Amino acid sequence: MSTRKERLKKLVKVQEQLKALHETRHATFVAAASAAETEARELVGHFDQAGSLSALFPDLYHRRIAQAVVRQETNLASAKQEASLIAAATARTNMVERAYKDVRNRDERERSDRERLDLIAQKRGEE
C-alpha cells in the first residue's frame, strides 16, 4: 500500500511539473504573438509616414508585415494547442491527486483501526 502511495505522490509532482511546463509554454506563445502583432502595427504605422523608407523599399515593408502576421498566427495556434494540453494535464493531475488522497485516507483508516485493535487487545490482556 505505502509503495503505491509513494508512487502516486511522485506522480502528482510530475503531473504538476508537466502542467507548469505547458502553462509556461502557453504564456511564451501568447507573448510572442503579442510582440508580432505590435511589430506589424508599428510597421504599418511607419509605412505612411513622411520621410519613411517605405517609399524606397515597399516590398521589404510588405514582406516584414506579412512575416509578423504569420508569426502572430503561428504563435496563437501554438498557444491554443498548449491551452488544450494544459486542460488535459489539469485533468490528469486532478485524477492522480484523487487517487493519492484515497490511498492516503485508506492507509490512515487502516492504521487507526490497527491502533484500536491493539488497544482492545491490551485491555483484554489486563483483565
N, C-alpha and C positions, 0 to 999 in steps of 0.2 A: 504493500500500500504506500509506504513512505517513498519508495523509489518512483512510483507513478506520480506521487505528489511533487517530488523534486523535479521530475521531467516536465510536468505541467507548469511548474513555477518558472523553469528556464524557458519553456516555450512561450509563456506570457511575455517575458522580457524580450525575446527575439521578435515576437509579433509587434510589440510596442516600438522596437527599433525600426522595423520594416515600415510601419505606419509613419513614423517620424521621417524616414527617408523619402517616402512618397510625398509627404507634406512639404518637405524642403524642395524637392524637385518641382512640385506644383508652383510654389512661390517663385522659384527661379524662372520658370517658363512664363508666368504672368508678368514678372518684372521685365523680362526680355521682350515680351510682346508690347508692353507699355513703352519701352525705350525705342523700339522700332516704329511705333505709331508716332511718338514725339519727333523722331528723326524725319519721318515722311512729312509731317505737318510743317516742320521748320524748312525743309527743302521746298515745299510748295509755297510757303510764305516768302522765301527768298527769291523764288523764280520770277515774280513780277516786280520786284523792287528795282528802282532806278540804280544804275551803277552795278548791277549784278552781273556775274559772269555767265548767267544763264543764256544771254543773247549770243554769246560766243560758243557756248557748249551746251545747247539744249538737249542733245542726245544723252550726254552724261547726266544731266539733271533728271531726265525722264527714267533713265536706267536705274539711278540710285533710288529714286522714289519707288519704282516698281520693286526693286530688291527689298526695300524697307517694308513695303506692304506684304510681300511674300514671306519675309521673316516674321512679321506680326501674325499672319495667318497660321504659319507653321507652329509658332510658339503657342498660340491659342489652342490649336488642335492637340498639341502635346500636353498642355495644361488640362484640357478636358479629359484626355486619356489618364493622366495622373489622378484626376479627381475620381474617376471610376476605380482606380487602383486603391485610392485612399478609402473609398467606401467598402471595397472588398476586404482590405486589411483591417478596417474597423470591425467588420462583421466577424472575421476570424478571431481577432483579439477578444471580442466580447464572448465568443463561444468558448475559447480556451480559458478565459477568466472564470466563466461559469463552471466549467468542468473542474478547474483548480479549487474553486471555493467549495464545490460539492465534495470533493475528495478531502479537503481540509476539514470541513464540518463533520464528515463521516469519521475521520480519524479522531477528532476531538470527542465525538459521541462515544466511540469505542473505548477511548482512554478513560473517559468519565465512567462508563459502565464497568470497566475493569476495576477502577478505584472503588466504586460502590460495592462490587462483589468482594473485593479484598476486605473492605470494612465489615461487611456482613460475615465473612469467614472468620475474621478476628474476633468479632463479638460472640460468635457461636463457640469459638475455641475457649473464650474466657468463661463461659457458662458451665 
